[in-house]
């Protein structure tokens, strides 16, 4: 087979693929979401936020080896600053997304097992913190703009005592 035929075959295939795609697109252009569909999506988000809340308050034993949970140091997601991520963090020496910092806290102050970065539970922890920060202006930044470490003043159901790691006072 010579080059020209090969090329034109490929071109023909490409045209066919594009045409097929365009046809599907126009046929499947969807109606606006129905109220029931929107409710179902909202329910799924709420379930993820709820799961995040449960995890935040200690639902998974493997996330700590010292009885601590996120809520001990970050009650109501205090000082987690999701609006500042991704940002440069010195302990990683690179720019990291929120979820990597969550794993850092699971492994260091909590002495637990890091979550799979693609897991639904990690997404749920994000969902909970981001949900409580709705409307806060996104302000990704450097560590110099980081807020102070969390002050541990309340703890619901856990010993209100930190491990002393980080700059917790
Ligand atoms: C014993 C206290 C303690 C516990 C428990 C803890 N953290 Fe932290 N967390 C800290 C401290 C201290 C820092 C600041 C560390 C630093 O930046 O070096 C921090 C920082 C963070 C940050 C980054 C905040 C910012 O502005 O950069 C996030 C996000 C976070 N924690 C999430 C969590 C989550 C989610 C959990 C539960 C899985 C958790 N933490 C458990 C003490 C804790």
Boltz pocket constraint, residues with backbone or C-beta under 6 A from the ligand:
constraints:
  - pocket:
      binder: B
      contacts: [[A, 55], [A, 56], [A, 63], [A, 68], [A, 69], [A, 70], [A, 71], [A, 72], [A, 73], [A, 74], [A, 79], [A, 80], [A, 81], [A, 84], [A, 91], [A, 98], [A, 101], [A, 102], [A, 105], [A, 106], [A, 109], [A, 110], [A, 125], [A, 146], [A, 147], [A, 149], [A, 150], [A, 161], [A, 162], [A, 163], [A, 164], [A, 165], [A, 166], [A, 167], [A, 168]]
      max_distance: 6.0
